[in-house]
Amino acid sequence: MKRLDDLDLKQVQDAEWTKEPFTSRFDGFWIPPEHRDKGEKDQEPFKIEKRSLRWSEFKRMQAEEMLQHVQNRVFPFLKDLNGDEASFTALGSYRSCKTQRHNILSFTKCHYRN
């Protein structure tokens, strides 16, 4: 996630330097797939500002808050970003990640389904 954030920031800076148009992956809002079939007014409470999904934005959260944010927002966003073609998706379900402690380092222990 950090690398994705860094690359996106570099692309934004390069576009500003060259004055070429570029739209960041983190511009605007993201609506989780399970809420996209609702009307626009009903989607409003589920809109997530994409900027909040940047590593540079959530890296300073407390461990429990970060864990919930990553599991419930960042992982689904990553899966949605590249769909079924993503290597992230091929590894297994992001929802299968579990932790026994709220320490974010323990969050890396995932049980992947093949």
C-alpha positions as a Markdown table, in Angstrom:
| # | Residue | x | y | z |
|---|---|---|---|---|
| 1 | Met | 0.0 | 0.0 | 0.0 |
| 2 | Lys | 2.9 | 2.3 | 0.8 |
| 3 | Arg | 4.4 | 1.7 | -2.7 |
| 4 | Leu | 1.0 | 2.4 | -4.4 |
| 5 | Asp | 0.8 | 5.6 | -2.4 |
| 6 | Asp | 4.3 | 6.7 | -3.3 |
| 7 | Leu | 3.9 | 5.9 | -7.0 |
| 8 | Asp | 0.7 | 7.8 | -7.2 |
| 9 | Leu | 2.2 | 10.8 | -5.5 |
| 10 | Lys | 5.1 | 10.7 | -7.9 |
| 11 | Gln | 2.7 | 10.5 | -10.9 |
| 12 | Val | 0.8 | 13.5 | -9.5 |
| 13 | Gln | 4.1 | 15.5 | -9.2 |
| 14 | Asp | 5.3 | 14.5 | -12.7 |
| 15 | Ala | 2.0 | 15.5 | -14.2 |
| 16 | Glu | 2.2 | 18.9 | -12.4 |
| 17 | Trp | 5.7 | 19.4 | -13.7 |
| 18 | Thr | 4.9 | 18.4 | -17.3 |
| 19 | Lys | 1.4 | 20.1 | -17.1 |
| 20 | Glu | -0.1 | 16.9 | -18.5 |
| 21 | Pro | -3.5 | 15.8 | -17.2 |
| 22 | Phe | -3.5 | 13.0 | -14.6 |
| 23 | Thr | -6.2 | 11.7 | -12.2 |
| 24 | Ser | -4.9 | 10.2 | -9.0 |
| 25 | Arg | -6.3 | 6.8 | -7.9 |
| 26 | Phe | -7.0 | 8.6 | -4.6 |
| 27 | Asp | -9.1 | 11.5 | -6.0 |
| 28 | Gly | -12.8 | 11.7 | -5.2 |
| 29 | Phe | -14.9 | 9.1 | -3.4 |
| 30 | Trp | -15.1 | 5.3 | -3.4 |
| 31 | Ile | -18.3 | 3.4 | -2.8 |
| 32 | Pro | -18.0 | -0.2 | -1.7 |
| 33 | Pro | -19.4 | -2.6 | -4.3 |
| 34 | Glu | -22.1 | -3.9 | -1.9 |
| 35 | His | -23.7 | -0.3 | -1.9 |
| 36 | Arg | -23.4 | 0.6 | -5.6 |
| 37 | Asp | -26.8 | -0.8 | -6.5 |
| 38 | Lys | -28.5 | 1.8 | -4.2 |
| 39 | Gly | -29.8 | 5.1 | -5.4 |
| 40 | Glu | -27.3 | 8.0 | -5.3 |
| 41 | Lys | -29.0 | 9.5 | -2.2 |
| 42 | Asp | -28.8 | 6.2 | -0.4 |
| 43 | Gln | -25.1 | 5.7 | -1.3 |
| 44 | Glu | -24.2 | 9.0 | 0.4 |
| 45 | Pro | -23.5 | 7.5 | 3.9 |
| 46 | Phe | -21.3 | 4.8 | 2.4 |
| 47 | Lys | -19.0 | 7.1 | 0.4 |
| 48 | Ile | -15.4 | 6.9 | 1.5 |
| 49 | Glu | -13.0 | 9.7 | 0.6 |
| 50 | Lys | -10.2 | 7.9 | -1.4 |
| 51 | Arg | -7.6 | 10.1 | 0.2 |
| 52 | Ser | -8.2 | 8.3 | 3.5 |
| 53 | Leu | -7.2 | 5.1 | 1.8 |
| 54 | Arg | -3.6 | 6.3 | 1.2 |
| 55 | Trp | -0.9 | 4.8 | 3.4 |
| 56 | Ser | 0.4 | 8.3 | 4.2 |
| 57 | Glu | -3.1 | 9.1 | 5.6 |
| 58 | Phe | -3.7 | 6.0 | 7.8 |
| 59 | Lys | -0.2 | 5.1 | 8.9 |
| 60 | Arg | -0.5 | 7.3 | 12.0 |
| 61 | Met | -3.8 | 5.7 | 13.3 |
| 62 | Gln | -3.8 | 3.8 | 16.5 |
| 63 | Ala | -3.4 | 0.0 | 16.0 |
| 64 | Glu | -7.0 | -1.0 | 16.5 |
| 65 | Glu | -8.4 | 1.8 | 14.4 |
| 66 | Met | -5.8 | 1.1 | 11.7 |
| 67 | Leu | -6.6 | -2.6 | 11.7 |
| 68 | Gln | -10.4 | -1.9 | 11.2 |
| 69 | His | -9.7 | 0.7 | 8.6 |
| 70 | Val | -7.4 | -1.6 | 6.6 |
| 71 | Gln | -9.7 | -4.6 | 6.9 |
| 72 | Asn | -12.9 | -2.8 | 6.2 |
| 73 | Arg | -11.9 | -0.1 | 3.7 |
| 74 | Val | -8.4 | -0.5 | 2.3 |
| 75 | Phe | -8.4 | -4.2 | 1.4 |
| 76 | Pro | -11.8 | -3.9 | -0.3 |
| 77 | Phe | -10.6 | -0.8 | -2.2 |
| 78 | Leu | -7.5 | -2.7 | -3.4 |
| 79 | Lys | -9.5 | -5.6 | -4.5 |
| 80 | Asp | -11.9 | -3.3 | -6.4 |
| 81 | Leu | -9.0 | -1.3 | -7.8 |
| 82 | Asn | -7.8 | -4.1 | -10.1 |
| 83 | Gly | -10.6 | -6.6 | -9.9 |
| 84 | Asp | -10.0 | -10.3 | -10.4 |
| 85 | Glu | -6.8 | -9.6 | -12.3 |
| 86 | Ala | -4.9 | -8.3 | -9.2 |
| 87 | Ser | -2.3 | -10.5 | -7.6 |
| 88 | Phe | -3.7 | -9.3 | -4.3 |
| 89 | Thr | -7.0 | -11.0 | -5.3 |
| 90 | Ala | -5.3 | -14.1 | -6.6 |
| 91 | Leu | -3.6 | -14.7 | -3.2 |
| 92 | Gly | -6.9 | -15.1 | -1.4 |
| 93 | Ser | -9.7 | -13.4 | 0.2 |
| 94 | Tyr | -8.8 | -10.2 | 2.0 |
| 95 | Arg | -11.7 | -10.9 | 4.5 |
| 96 | Ser | -9.8 | -14.0 | 5.7 |
| 97 | Cys | -7.2 | -11.9 | 7.5 |
| 98 | Lys | -7.5 | -12.2 | 11.2 |
| 99 | Thr | -5.6 | -11.0 | 14.2 |
| 100 | Gln | -5.5 | -12.2 | 17.8 |
| 101 | Arg | -4.0 | -8.9 | 19.1 |
| 102 | His | -4.7 | -5.4 | 18.1 |
| 103 | Asn | -1.1 | -4.8 | 17.3 |
| 104 | Ile | -0.9 | -3.9 | 13.6 |
| 105 | Leu | 2.2 | -6.0 | 13.2 |
| 106 | Ser | 0.1 | -9.1 | 14.0 |
| 107 | Phe | -2.4 | -8.1 | 11.3 |
| 108 | Thr | 0.0 | -9.5 | 8.7 |
| 109 | Lys | -0.9 | -13.0 | 9.7 |
| 110 | Cys | -3.4 | -14.0 | 7.1 |
| 111 | His | -5.0 | -17.3 | 6.2 |
| 112 | Tyr | -5.3 | -17.4 | 2.5 |
| 113 | Arg | -7.8 | -19.5 | 0.6 |
| 114 | Asn | -6.6 | -21.0 | -2.7 |
